[in-house]
Structures are given as structure tokens and as C-alpha cells.
Amino acid sequence: MKRLPRQSSVVTVQPGPEKPREPKSSAREPEYIISISASTTSGFVSKKNLMLLVCLHDRHVRAQAVGCPPVRSFRKNVLADRADKAKAAVAMVKREAAAGGVPWGCEIESLESAASLERWLTASGLPEQRLAIQRVDVGERGLVALKNIRKGEKLLFVPPPLVISADSEWGCPEVGNVMKRNSVPDWPLLATYLISEASLESSSRWSNYIAALPRQPYSLLYWTRAELDAYLVASPIRERAIQRITDVIGTYNDLRDRIFSKHSYLFPEEVYNLETFRWSFGILFSRLVRLPSMDGNVALVPWADMLNHSPEVETFLDYDKSSGGIVFTTDRSYQPGEQVFISYGKKSSGELLLSYGFVPKEGTNPNDSVELFVSLKKSDECYKEKLQALKRNGLSEFESFPLRVTGWPVELMAYAFLVVSPPEMSQRFEEMAVAASNKSPSKPGLNYPELEEQALQFILDCCESNIAKYTKFLEDGSGSPRLSTNSKQANRTLLLKQLAKDLCISERRIMYRTQYILRRRLRDMRGGELRALSLFNGLRKLFK
């Protein structure tokens, strides 16, 4: 065999020819001439592309060593290729933005993309599964049992290389390096990672996974302000949804001002914008899991995130050291064809709607709760003193406390005691505020029998005020936006309205239960007082 001439891989960098000095106000990067022996090109390259060209030169030399033809003007080809890919990604995003939405992902009920994901995962190391993706009654798509599954079995075994975390390798390393140099926290880092990989399309290792993600998650991030105001006017979850949307917008603006605008060649606004970040954060809120056995790190777990939530199970995803995979242990048995569930956590129906876009059937969520908003009375002659006591303990004049079917927290009772306490009890304001803030290491025994009736009446008044709002919304839908003539938008409007109705019914049910308990306690207290008063009057007559 004829021996090919040995190629040199020595790279020498020489200063470029002198040029007229630029004004000091012109910030230009220094240019260099790169001379690569045995290559066929030389020219000006910026410092930031030097390492890329060195790597390509090594590849060029290796290609010649195995008899491949020399690469002509590889710098030009590579930069042109990168420019073409960037233009294609931008064009793709612009097309979808004009149509509304992001250019990746699928309809939430799509089984074709899910089947492609399963094939790719299997080829990439996912063990044989006892579950399969199918259309289901709860959650559009879900994992169902292929065989009998016993209680206590471990399922899934997703290997760590198929998990997306803050340590995952970036398809575009330059983007990842910039983000990590700026010490971006995990959540915005992963949101940017998803957009970066999605924009690479088939070039990304995760293209099959991204194609199986919903194009428009159902989370409240995708509700407009008009929809939130119209459909969740009675629910306290509206305020949390507005705050979450504000936080996402603030995070994007911070990244744009601090990083994206300074590296616009890596972060074109057509790709990295508020719409794509709303999508990526929607995916994170609905699919990101915290793995206790991996120091509580958060991760996206393809395949496992097809599992739907049930309030009737308590099992959750975690890393299993013995098998080296992400698993969950069943806490009940399943028959073939039956949907398999995990728990997304002990969340209220409002929290499930906020992050995941669904509301459990009324009465099926044992962790359900609703926030009751309370406030100081500005007409109170001790308003300033009470407000100062609250502020010293991290509270304000407006607070909320969770009501459950089983009752209410002692912190709410402490706040109510403070609200109704008279001026002569000003020395107790601080201890009431401490108890309301839950800062005390031990639950203090709140014992103000002279205030109990007034405190319970205060909570009852707040509760009944909220019930009136729910009833008005449920009985009068006139505040709802009109149905669109577009069938897709009309279906969306009907869906959102039904979700809001289901949530309000569940939350009002808790309010009704609280109202019933409060009324009975007040009736018993007042009935006891009447009996005591009657007994006292009888004794007084006897002694007379």
C-alpha cells in the first residue's frame, strides 16, 4: 500500500499586518492570521473562532491520513454552515410565531411523537419496559401496564445519560459555556437549554424528546391576563398565577439584558424570546422533578414524565443506587391495560392547575386546600401597633392562610386574635404576631377565651365573603370572554372555563365545610353562654 506523505499538525499564530489605528471609541477585537501547514487556506479569523479552527484542522489532517480529499477552505465552510443553521432556526421560529406558538413539540394528545420517543430511548439504553404509552382518560397520554404489576415493584429504570440536568452536555457548547460563566441558576439554565436544543432540530441529541413535548402546556403560564381575570376572579390561585407569569418575564428580561444582548450572535432574539421562554418554563413547571437521592437536584426524565398524577397514590420518582436508574416503587397493584400513576406531591387542586393544567374531580384530592385572605382593620384604634408587631415578624396587614376540609391552622387563629384584640391587651400583640408567623420553635398554646368568639366570628365573616364570590362566578358567567369563531380557540375557551369552574367548586366546598364548623362552634359557645346566664339568674333568684 502506498504510504501517504505525513501531515504536520503544527499550528502557528502570527500577528496580522499593521492596520490604521481605529479611534478608541471603536471596540474591535484583535484579528490574527492563522497559518496551518498542510492546509489549503489562510485568512483572518477572530480570536473567538481560533479554537474552533484548530479543532477543524486536526479533523482535516485525520481525514487526509485515511485517504479523504482535502477540505477546501474549511473555515469558510464551517462558518457558512453555522450561519445557515442559525438562519434556518430563526426562519423556523418566525414561521411558527406568525402562526402563534413555538415551532417544536406536538399536540398534547399525539401518540406518534411519543412512539418515536420510545423507540429512540430503547435504542439509547432504556431497558425493556412493562409500560406503554397510550391515550388515557386522565391526562390525554399516559403509561399503562402491559402485564400484571404487583404492589412494591420497581419500574422504569431510566439510566442517568437519558436524563436532562444542569450538568447535561450542550449541543451548542458555546451557548452552554456562556451560561455557566455567568453562573445562571438551574431553572433558567434548563429553560435556556431546552430552547437551545430545540432550535438545533434534528442536530440535537434530544430531538425525539423535544418532539414529544406539548407545543402548548396547559399550565397557567399560557392563560392571558383577561382569561385569569375572567375565569379565576373568585380563586386566590389567580394572584399566584399572575406572580408566576411576572417572575418568568422578569427572569427572561434579566437573561436578555445581562447575557443575550451581549452575545447576540449566540442568542438571536428570534429564537430566545419571551414566547419560547414561556414554553420552556411551562415544560419545567409541569415536568421537572426533584430527586432526593441525588442531593435533591432537579431533572427532566424522559419517559417517566409521561406518568400522570393521582391523589390516591404516594409513590414518586427517585434515583435507585442499586440499579443505577431513575425508578418508582408501586404502592398498589395494576392489571394489564390499567393506567399507572405516581404522585406529583401533596398539592392542592389550585396548585395542580397552576403548574400542570388540570383539576382533580371534586372530593378526590385529600391534600386539597384553599387560601383564605385576611387583613387588619384600618378603623382599629390600635392599627399601627398591630401592623408594627406583624412587620417585626415578617407579616403584613394582608395575609393568607390555608383552609382544609379538616380545619384551619393555628396561625390563622393567632392572626384573628390579633385583629380582634382590644387596646388593653396591647402587651399581648407581639406574642400573637409571633404565633401567626410560625416563627416560634414550639407551637405556643394560644389561650384567650375572652377573644375566642370574636376571633371565630372574624374568620367566619371572611369565609362567607369568599363564598359569595364563588357563588357569583358559578351562577353568573357573564364576565367570561366571548367564544371565538375559530374552532380551536373556542375549544380552548371552553376548556379553560371548565377548569376554572371545577376549581371553584372544589375550593367553595372547603369554604362551605369551614363555614359549617365555625357556625356550629359559635352556636355551641353562644348556647352555652345562654345556659350559663339562665343558671346564674336562677341562682340569683334562689338566693334572693
N, C-alpha and C positions, 0 to 999 in steps of 0.2 A: 504494500500500500504506500502510495506517495505521501511523504511526510509534509505537512503544511508548514510554511515558514512561521516561526514563533512570533507571537504578537506581544508587543510591550503594553503593559497596562499602567505605565507611569503617567501621572497627570501633573503638569506644571502649570502654575498660575502666575501670570506676569501682569504687572500694571499696564493699563491701556495707554494709548498715546495721549499726550497732553492736549487738553481742550481749553478753549477760552473759559476763564473763570465765570461761573454763574453768580448773579447777585446773591448776597447772603440770605435774602428772603426766599430764594428758590431752594426748597428742600428736596434734593435729588440724591438717590442712593448712588454710591460709587460704582462704576462699571469696571469690568475686567475682561481681558481676553483670555479665553481658555484654549490652550494648545494641547491636543491629545495625540500622542504619537500613534500611528497606525490607524487613525481615524480619517475621515474624508471631509471634515468640516471644521471650521473655526469661526468665531464671531463673538459679538458682545452678548454677555449674559449677566443678569443681576445677581447679586450675592445670594438672594433667597432661592435661586434656582440652581446654584452651583452644585450642591449635594445631589440634587436630582440627576444632573447631567453626569456626575461621576458614577452614580449607580448605573445609569444607562450605558455609559462607556464600558463598564465591566460586562454588562449583558451583551453589548456589541462584540466585545472581544471573544466571549464564550461562544457566541453564535458563529463567528468565523472559524473557531477552532474545530467545530463539528461539521464544517463544510458549507455553512449557510452563506448566502451572498451578503456582502457588507451592507449595513443600513445607511442609506443616503440621508444626510442632514437630519440626524436623529433629533437634535434639539428642535428643529422646526416642526418635525412630525409630531413629537410629543406635545409641545405647547399647542399646536393646532388641534391635536386630538382632545386635549383638556379643554380647550376653548369650545370645541364642537359639543362636548358633553355638557358643559355649563350652559351653552345656548339651548341645547335640547331640553335640559331640565327647566330652564326659565320658560321656554315656549310651552312646555307641558303644563307648568303651573299656571301660566297666563290663560291657556285654553280652559282649564278647569275653573279658574277664578271667575272667568266670564260666565261660565255655566253655573257657578255657585258651588263652593266646596273645594276639597283638595283633590289632586289628581291620582291619589293612590288609595289603596284599601278597596272594600267591596260593600255591597248591600249587606246589612246585618244578618240577613237570613241565608246568605249564599253558602251552599254546600260544596260547590265546585272548587272554590278557593280553599276551603277547609280540607277537602280531599287532597288537593295538591300539597298543602302544608303537611299533611300526614305522610305522604309519600316522601317528601324531602326530609322530614325528621327521621323517618325509618332509615333512609339511605345515609343519614348523617350520624347514626348511632343510637337512636331511640330504640329501646328493647321492644319485643313483641308485646302488644297491649291486649288487655282484657276489656277494653272500652273502645267505642267507636263514635264518631261524630254523626249525629242525626238531627233532623228537625224535631223539636220538642214543644210541649205545651207551655212550659215555663222557661222563657229566655230565648226564643227563636231557634238558637242552636245549642246543643248540649252534648255531653258524653253519656252514652247509655251502656249498660252491661251487655257483653257478648255471651258471657257464661254466668253460672251461679257464683255469686261473690259472698263470702262469709263475713260476719262481723269480726273485726280485728285484723283483716288482711291489709297489707301494704300494696298500694297501686302507684302506677305511673313510672317512677324511676327515671326521671328526665336527667341526663348527665349534665354537669356544670358547663361544658362547652356549648350546650344548646340553650344557655340562659343568658339574658342580656342584663348586665350590671354596669356600674360605674367603671369597672375595670375592663370592659369589653374592648376589643380591638376595633378601631375606626376604619371604615372603608376608604375614607379620605384622611390619612394621618395628619396632614397639615391642619385640618379643622380641629381634630382632637387635641393636637399639641397646643393650639391657641387657647382652647377652652381650659385645658389643665394648667397652663401657665398662669391663667387668671383666677385659678382656684375656685372655679364655679361649683356650687354645691350639687349634690346628687340629683335632685329633682330637675332643676333647669338643665343640668348636664345631660340627663337622659332624654329630656324633651328635645334638646338640640340634636342629640344622637339619632333619635327616630327620624327627624326631618332630614338630616344628612344622609342616612342610609336610604330613606325613601326616595330622595332625589336622584340617587345613583341607579335606580330602577333595577334591571337585571344584573348590573355590575355588583350589587351589594350581596353579601352572603345571606342577608336576611330578607331577600326579595319575596320569597314564598310566604314568610311570616307576615310581612307588611301587607302583602296582597290579601291576606285572610283577615286583617283587622277591619273593623267597621269604618266606612268612609265618614260617617257622621255618628259619633257616640250619642247615646240618649241622655248623657249627664246634663245637669242644669247649666253647664257652660254654654250649651247650644240654644238655650232659651233667650229670646230677646228681652229687653227691659219691659217692653209693652206686654209680652206674654207673662213675665214674672208678676207685673203689677196687676194684670187682669185675673190670672188663674190662682196665684198664691197670695192674694191680698189678705186672706184671713190667717195664713200659716206663718209662724215665726221662721220657717226654713227659708222664706223669701229673703230675709236680711242676710242670712248666711250665704245664700246663692249670690247675692249682689257683692258681698265681701269677697267671695272666691273669685268672681269674674274680675273684680278690681285688682286682686292680688296677681292674677295671671297677666293682666295688662301691665301692671307695674313691673313684674319680672321681665316681660318682653322688652319694655321700654329701657330698663336698666341694661339688659344684654345688648340691645341695639346701640345705646349711647356709649357704653363702656367698651364693647368688643366689636360688634358687627360693623359699625360705621368706620372703624379704624382698619378693618380688614375686608373691605367691600368686595375684593376680588375672590375671597373665600366664602363670603356670606352675602350673596346678591339678595337685595330686598324682595325680588320677585319670588324667591324660594323661602327665605327666612323672614316671615312677616307675621302679623297678628293672627291671621286666619290659620296658618299652618301650626302656629304655637297653640292656638285654641284646640286644634285637633290633637296635637301630641300630648298636651296636658289632659285632655279628655280621656285619652288612652291610658295615661298613667293613673289618673284617679280611679278608673274602673278596672285596671288590670295589675297594677303594681302590687307586689306582696312583700311583706317583711318576714325574713327567715330567721327565727330565733336562734337556731343552731349555727348560723353564720354571722354571729355578733350583731344580729338584728339588722343586717344590711338589706336594702330593698333591691328587687329584681323583677324583670318580666320573665315569665316562664312559659314559653310557647307550648301548646297542647294542654298544659294544666290550666291555662286561663280560659279554656273552653268550658270548664266546670261552672255550673250555676250555683247560686246560694239557696239554702233552705234554712229557715229559723229553727227547724226541728233537729238539725244535726249540729255537732260541735267540733267536728274534725277540721283540721286546717293544714295547709302546705308547710313543709319544712324540709331541711336538708338531713338526709339519713347517712350518717358516717359509715355505717357497716356496708351499705350498698353503693355509696358514693353518688347518690342521685337525689333529686327532689321528689318527695313522696307525700302521701297522706294515708292515714290508717282509718279504715271504715269503722264507724261506730254503730252500724246496723247492717243487715244483710240485704242483698239485691237479687232479683230474679232477672233472667235474660230479657232484654228489651226495656228494662226499667231505668229511668234516668238516675244517674249517680250525682250526689250533691256534696258540697263542702260548705263551711261557714265562712262568710266574709268578715265575721266579727260580731260582737254584741252591739248591733246598731239599731237605732230607731227607724221607723218607716221613712221619716223625713231625711235621715242621713243616707239611707239606701237610695232614695230618689235623687238626692244631691250628687252622689258620686257614681251610681250605677244605672240610674234612669228607670227604676221600677219600684212599685209599691206592693208589698205582700198583701194577701187577702185580709180583710178585716178580721181581727181577733186571732190571727195565726202567728203573730210575732210576739213572743214572750218578753222581748227586750224593748218593746215599744215605749216611747215616752214623747212628751211634748213640752216645749219650753213655755213657762208662764212668766210674762213680763210684769214686773212690779216697780214702783217708784215712790220716793218720798213725796210728801205733800208740801208744796211751796207755801201753802197757807199756814203751815205748822209754825208756831212761835219759836220752836227750837230747831227750825230747818237748818240753819247754819252750823249749829253744834253737831247735829246728827250727820250732816254731809261731811264735816271735817273728820269725824270718827270713821266714817266709811272710807274716805280717801286715805287715811293713815293705814288702812288695812287692804288697800288695793281695790276697793269697790267704788261705785259711783251712785248717783241718785237713781239711775235707771239700771236695773239688773234683771236677769232671768234665771229661773231655777227649773229643773226637770220635774214634771209630774209623771207618775207611773200609775198603772192600774192598782198597784199595791199601796200607793200613798205618795207622800212628798218628803223631801229631805229636811233634816233638822235645820239646815242653813236657811231654808225659806222661812221656817218658823221664827228663827232668830231675827231675820230681817223684818218680819211682820211685827215682832215685839218692839223693835227699834222704832218702826213707823208710828205705832200707836202709843208709845210710852209718853207719859206726861212730863212737864218740866221738873217736877220734884224728884224724878228718877234720873236726872242728868248724870249722876255719878255712875250709873249702870250703862250709859251709852257705849262706852268703849268695849266692855265685855260682850255686849250684844253684837257690835260690829265685828269683833274677833270671831265670835261663833258663826256669824253669817259668812265670813270669808273662808272658813275652814282652815285657818292658819294654826289653830291650836293643836298641839301634838296629840291631845286626847279630847274626845268629844265632851264638851262641858255639859253638865246637867243643867239645862235651862229650866228654871222653875220660877215662873212669875204668874201664879194663879190669878192674881188680880187683873192681869192683862190678857189671859188666855182667850176669853170670849171675844174681846175686841180684835185680837190677832187673827182668830179663825174667821171672824166676820170680814176682816180686811181681805184675806185670801179668797173667801167666797165671792166677794164683790168683784175682784179681779178675774176670777174664773168665769163668772156669769157674763162679764163684759166680753170676754173672748168667745164664749158660746154664742152670743148674739151675732158676732162677726161671722162665725162659721155658718150659722143658720141663714143669715142674709145671703152669703155667697151660694150656698147649696140650693136655696129656694129661688134665687134671682140670678140668672146668668146673663143679665143684660149688659154687664160690663165687659163681656168677652168680645175679642176682635171678630169681625165678620168672617165667615168662611170664604176662602179664596175660590175663584173659578178654576184655578189649577188643581187638578185632582190630587197630585202628590202633596201640595201644600194643604189642601183641605183635609186629607187623611192625617197629616201631621197635626193640624189644629185639633181634630177630634181626639187624637191620641193624647196630646198634652192636656186637653181639658179633662179627659177621663182619668189620667194620672193624678191631676190636681184634685179631682172630686174624690178619688179613692183615699188620697192622703188626708183630705179634710174630714172625711167620715171617720177615719181611724183616730185622728187627733181629737175630734169632737167627742168621740166615745170615751177617751181618757178624761176629758174635761167633765163629761156627764158623771162619770164614776166619782171623780173628786168632789163634784158638787153634791152628790148623794151622801158621801161620807161626811162632808162638812155640815150639811143640814142636819143629819142625824145627831152628830156630836153637839151641835148648838141646841137642838131641841132637847136633848137629854140634859144638857147643862142648865138650860132655862127651866125645864120641867123640874129638875132637882131643886133649883132655887125657889120655885113656887111652892114646892112641897115643904122646903125648909122654912119659908116665910109663913106658910099656913101653920106649921108645927109651932113656930115661935109665937104667933098670935094666939094659938090655943093655950100655950103655957102661960102667956101673959094674962089671959083671961082667968085661968085657973088660980094664979097667984093673987089676982085682984079679989 
